[in-house]
Amino acid sequence: MTRFYKNLNARRQLFLCLANVFALTLLSGNALALQVNLSEPVAVQGKPKAQKGARGEQGGKKEAKPAPRKLSEARVTELRGFAKQHHPEIMPLLDFLGKERPKKFDQVMNGLNRDVSNLEKAKQKSPEAYERGLAAWVNQSRIQLYAAQFKVAADKETAAKLRQKIEVLVAEKIDTRIAYLEKEREAVLEKAERIGKSIETQKSTREAMIKKRIASVTKHALKMRERKKSGSDKEESVKKETMKEEAVAKPVPDDSVRNPVN
């Protein structure tokens, strides 16, 4: 019985070490890998180095880190469901952190929440970007799990097998990125070819297009002039007719009245 408890304690310590290592690698790696795969700008900022000999107000003691934000139970359930669906191998570690290291669990959930939120935004813009980002997340998460297991491997043989798995995943990640860039290059070249053809067409039809545009513009102007001239002629004709009618209607003055005989 004593031996059983010793083995159980050793197993617990091993699992704790594995969970802590995985949590650290998960926080530092996944979000960056996801952003790169989604072709978004990434700003990587390192922690400022502490100056040697500098002391704080409390005799050089480190400031306490703020507690990680606690997500709602509903969101944690969603994130656990996401992890279980796409990388079920990490569920034992998440369960262990949730029971034994709640603060570390909250940190991991915050990191996972950031990644899943980015994927949800990508899905709204482009299903292709979502699938690419999801594949990147799964790949990176598996790399981190094997890396954590590698760090606590009990023997060289186990470490060698884990290293081989990591190598396969890293190669897959790089090959996927190369394939994506090649596809992007093909799209850019096709667009450049279309633009080149459009330029050549514009050059070859330049004179004809100039004449056509000038004819179109002047034709419209001529029509406006004709309409204006037609309106003026009509107005003048109406004016003349009006003057004639007024002349006919006006009585002729009588000379006898204007020059009476004495």
C-alpha positions in Angstrom: 0.0 0.0 0.0 2.8 2.4 0.8 4.4 1.7 -2.5 1.2 2.4 -4.2 0.9 5.8 -2.6 4.5 6.6 -3.5 3.9 5.7 -7.1 0.7 7.7 -7.1 2.4 10.7 -5.7 5.3 10.4 -8.3 2.7 10.1 -11.0 0.9 13.2 -9.7 4.2 15.2 -9.6 5.0 14.1 -13.1 1.6 15.1 -14.3 1.8 18.4 -12.6 5.1 19.2 -14.2 3.8 18.2 -17.6 0.7 20.4 -17.1 2.7 23.4 -16.0 5.1 23.1 -19.0 2.2 22.6 -21.4 0.5 25.7 -20.0 3.5 27.8 -20.4 4.2 26.7 -24.0 0.5 27.1 -24.8 0.4 30.7 -23.6 3.6 31.6 -25.5 3.0 29.8 -28.7 -0.5 29.3 -30.0 -1.7 32.9 -30.5 1.5 33.9 -32.4 1.3 30.8 -34.7 -2.4 31.5 -35.3 -1.9 35.1 -36.3 1.0 34.3 -38.6 -1.1 31.7 -40.3 -4.0 34.1 -40.8 -1.6 36.5 -42.4 -2.2 39.2 -39.8 0.4 41.6 -38.6 2.0 40.4 -35.4 3.7 42.6 -32.8 6.0 40.6 -30.6 7.2 42.5 -27.6 9.6 41.1 -25.0 9.4 41.8 -21.3 11.6 44.8 -20.3 14.8 43.7 -18.7 15.1 44.7 -15.1 18.0 47.1 -14.3 20.7 45.6 -12.1 20.7 47.1 -8.6 17.3 48.6 -9.0 15.1 48.2 -6.0 11.4 48.8 -5.6 9.6 50.6 -2.8 9.4 47.3 -0.8 13.1 46.5 -0.8 13.3 45.0 -4.3 10.4 42.6 -4.0 8.7 41.6 -7.2 5.3 43.1 -7.7 2.5 40.6 -7.5 1.0 39.6 -10.9 -2.6 40.5 -11.4 -5.0 37.5 -11.2 -6.0 36.2 -14.6 -9.4 37.1 -15.8 -12.0 34.5 -15.0 -14.2 33.6 -17.9 -17.8 32.7 -17.5 -18.7 29.1 -17.0 -20.6 29.1 -20.3 -17.5 30.3 -22.2 -15.2 27.9 -20.4 -17.6 25.1 -21.5 -17.5 26.3 -25.1 -13.7 26.4 -25.0 -13.4 22.9 -23.5 -15.8 21.7 -26.2 -13.5 23.2 -28.8 -10.4 21.6 -27.4 -12.2 18.3 -27.0 -13.3 18.3 -30.6 -10.1 19.4 -32.2 -7.3 18.2 -29.8 -8.8 15.7 -27.3 -5.3 14.7 -26.1 -5.0 17.9 -24.0 -8.2 17.3 -22.1 -6.6 15.3 -19.2 -4.2 18.3 -18.7 -7.0 20.8 -18.7 -8.9 18.7 -16.2 -5.9 18.4 -14.0 -5.2 22.2 -14.1 -8.8 22.9 -13.4 -8.7 20.8 -10.2 -5.1 21.3 -9.0 -4.1 24.7 -10.4 -7.1 26.9 -11.0 -5.1 30.1 -11.6 -3.0 28.4 -14.2 -6.2 26.9 -15.7 -7.7 30.5 -16.0 -4.5 31.6 -17.8 -4.8 28.7 -20.2 -8.5 29.4 -20.8 -7.7 33.1 -21.5 -5.1 32.1 -24.1 -7.5 29.6 -25.6 -10.3 32.2 -25.6 -8.0 34.6 -27.5 -7.3 32.0 -30.2 -10.9 30.8 -30.6 -12.1 34.5 -30.8 -9.6 35.1 -33.6 -10.8 32.0 -35.4 -14.4 33.1 -35.0 -13.6 36.5 -36.5 -11.7 34.8 -39.4 -14.7 32.5 -40.0 -17.0 35.6 -40.6 -14.6 37.0 -43.2 -13.4 33.9 -45.0 -14.1 30.1 -44.4 -10.8 29.4 -46.0 -8.9 31.5 -43.5 -10.8 29.8 -40.7 -9.9 26.3 -41.9 -6.2 27.4 -42.3 -6.1 29.0 -38.9 -7.8 26.0 -37.3 -5.3 23.6 -38.8 -2.5 25.9 -37.5 -3.9 25.8 -34.0 -4.2 22.0 -34.0 -0.7 21.6 -35.3 0.8 24.1 -32.8 -1.1 22.6 -29.9 0.1 19.1 -30.7 3.7 20.4 -31.0 3.4 22.0 -27.6 2.0 18.9 -26.0 4.8 16.7 -27.3 7.3 19.4 -26.3 6.0 19.3 -22.8 6.2 15.5 -22.7 9.7 15.7 -24.2 10.8 17.9 -21.3 9.6 15.4 -18.7 10.5 12.2 -20.6 11.6 9.4 -18.3 14.1 7.9 -20.7 16.0 8.6 -23.9 14.0 6.2 -26.0 10.7 8.1 -25.1 12.4 11.4 -25.7 13.6 10.3 -29.2 10.1 9.2 -30.2 8.7 12.5 -29.0 11.3 14.4 -30.9 10.5 12.5 -34.0 6.8 13.4 -33.6 7.7 17.1 -33.1 9.9 17.0 -36.2 7.0 15.6 -38.3 4.6 18.3 -37.1 7.1 21.2 -37.5 7.8 20.0 -41.1 4.1 19.8 -41.7 3.7 23.3 -40.4 6.4 24.7 -42.7 5.2 22.8 -45.7 1.7 24.1 -45.2 3.0 27.7 -45.0 5.1 27.2 -48.2 2.0 25.8 -50.0 0.0 28.8 -48.9 2.6 31.3 -50.0 2.9 29.5 -53.4 -0.8 29.8 -53.8 -0.7 33.5 -52.9 2.2 34.0 -55.4 0.1 32.3 -58.2 -2.8 34.6 -57.4 -0.5 37.7 -57.5 1.0 36.5 -60.8 -2.4 35.9 -62.4 -3.5 39.4 -61.3 -0.3 40.9 -62.7 -0.9 39.1 -66.0 -4.4 40.5 -66.2 -3.2 44.0 -65.5 -0.5 43.6 -68.1 -3.0 42.5 -70.8 -5.2 45.5 -69.8 -2.3 47.8 -70.2 -1.4 46.4 -73.7 -5.1 46.8 -74.7 -5.2 50.4 -73.6 -2.0 51.2 -75.4 -3.1 49.5 -78.7 -6.5 51.2 -78.7 -5.3 54.5 -77.3 -5.9 56.7 -80.4 -9.2 55.1 -81.2 -10.4 55.5 -77.6 -9.4 59.2 -77.6 -11.4 59.8 -80.8 -14.3 57.8 -79.5 -14.3 59.7 -76.2 -14.0 63.1 -77.9 -16.8 62.2 -80.3 -19.0 61.2 -77.4 -18.4 64.4 -75.5 -18.7 66.7 -78.5 -21.8 64.9 -79.7 -23.5 65.6 -76.4 -22.4 69.2 -76.6 -23.7 69.6 -80.2 -27.1 68.2 -79.2 -27.3 70.8 -76.4 -26.4 73.5 -78.8 -29.0 72.4 -81.4 -31.6 72.3 -78.6 -30.7 75.7 -77.5 -30.7 77.1 -81.1 -34.0 75.4 -81.8 -35.5 77.0 -78.7 -34.2 80.5 -79.7 -35.6 80.2 -83.3 -38.9 79.1 -82.0 -39.0 81.9 -79.5 -38.1 84.4 -82.2 -40.8 83.0 -84.5 -43.4 83.3 -81.8 -42.3 86.8 -81.1 -42.7 87.8 -84.8 -46.2 86.2 -85.1 -47.2 88.0 -82.0 -46.0 91.3 -83.4 -48.0 90.6 -86.7 -51.2 89.9 -84.8 -50.8 93.0 -82.7 -50.3 95.1 -85.9 -53.5 93.7 -87.5 -55.6 94.2 -84.4 -54.4 97.8 -83.9 -56.8 100.3 -85.7 -55.5 102.6 -88.5 -55.7 106.3 -87.5 -58.2 108.5 -89.6 -56.5 111.4 -91.4 -59.8 113.4 -91.2 -59.8 113.1 -87.5 -56.1 113.8 -87.2 -56.4 116.8 -89.7 -59.9 118.3 -89.4 -61.1 120.6 -92.3 -61.9 124.1 -91.2 
